[in-house]
């Protein structure tokens, strides 16, 4: 009766050939190289973003530290001069007392 109720035996797996092992190793190396390349690209993008943010902070700080008639007024008047100059296509020279249009 024991042979009727017992489970069938599972055959042993076939041994992995050397060609298959070599192909798996090559595939693993390719995947690692792709991951490394993707990580380097991601780091370059993050570094570029950090540089852009740093430049914006530094430029904003320079504007805030610039000598102006009324530093308490903020950048409103000074910023509008740059915007007006950009729209009209004129170059503006900003001095502490006056603004002149250059050629």
C-alpha positions in Angstrom: 0.0 0.0 0.0 2.9 2.4 0.6 3.8 2.7 -3.1 0.3 3.7 -4.0 0.2 6.7 -1.5 3.7 7.9 -2.0 4.7 10.9 -4.1 6.6 10.4 -7.3 10.3 11.2 -7.1 11.5 14.4 -8.9 14.4 13.8 -11.3 17.6 15.6 -10.5 18.2 18.8 -12.5 20.5 18.6 -15.5 24.0 20.0 -14.9 24.6 23.6 -16.2 26.9 23.6 -19.2 30.0 25.7 -19.3 28.6 27.7 -22.3 25.5 28.6 -20.2 27.7 29.7 -17.3 29.8 31.9 -19.5 26.7 33.4 -21.1 25.3 34.2 -17.7 28.6 35.8 -16.6 28.7 38.0 -19.7 25.1 39.0 -19.2 25.8 39.9 -15.5 28.8 42.0 -16.6 26.7 43.8 -19.2 24.0 44.6 -16.6 26.6 45.9 -14.1 28.1 48.1 -16.8 24.7 49.5 -17.7 23.9 50.2 -14.1 27.2 51.9 -13.6 26.6 54.1 -16.7 23.1 55.0 -15.6 24.4 55.9 -12.2 27.1 58.2 -13.7 24.5 59.9 -16.0 22.2 60.4 -13.0 25.1 61.9 -11.0 26.0 64.2 -13.9 22.4 65.4 -14.0 22.2 66.0 -10.3 25.6 67.8 -10.3 24.3 70.1 -13.1 21.1 70.8 -11.2 23.2 71.6 -8.1 25.4 74.0 -10.1 22.4 75.8 -11.5 20.9 76.2 -8.1 24.2 77.4 -6.7 24.5 80.0 -9.5 21.0 81.2 -8.9 21.6 81.6 -5.1 25.0 83.3 -5.7 23.5 85.7 -8.3 20.5 86.5 -6.1 22.9 87.2 -3.2 25.0 89.5 -5.4 21.8 91.4 -6.3 20.9 91.7 -2.6 24.4 92.9 -1.6 24.7 95.4 -4.4 24.8 99.1 -3.6 21.4 100.7 -4.1 19.7 104.0 -3.2 17.2 102.3 -0.9 18.2 98.8 0.0 15.1 98.5 2.2 12.9 98.6 -0.9 14.2 95.2 -2.1 14.8 94.4 -5.7 11.5 95.6 -7.1 12.7 98.8 -8.8 16.1 97.3 -9.8 14.5 94.2 -11.2 11.9 96.2 -13.2 14.7 98.1 -14.8 16.3 94.9 -16.1 13.0 93.7 -17.3 12.2 97.0 -19.1 15.6 96.9 -20.7 15.2 93.3 -21.9 11.8 94.0 -23.5 13.0 97.1 -25.4 16.2 95.5 -26.5 18.2 98.3 -25.0 21.2 97.8 -22.7 21.0 99.6 -19.4 23.8 100.9 -17.2 22.7 101.0 -13.6 24.5 103.4 -11.3 23.5 104.1 -7.7 22.0 107.5 -8.6 20.7 107.2 -12.2 20.0 104.8 -15.0 21.3 105.6 -18.5 20.5 104.0 -21.9 23.6 102.9 -23.7 23.7 103.0 -27.6 
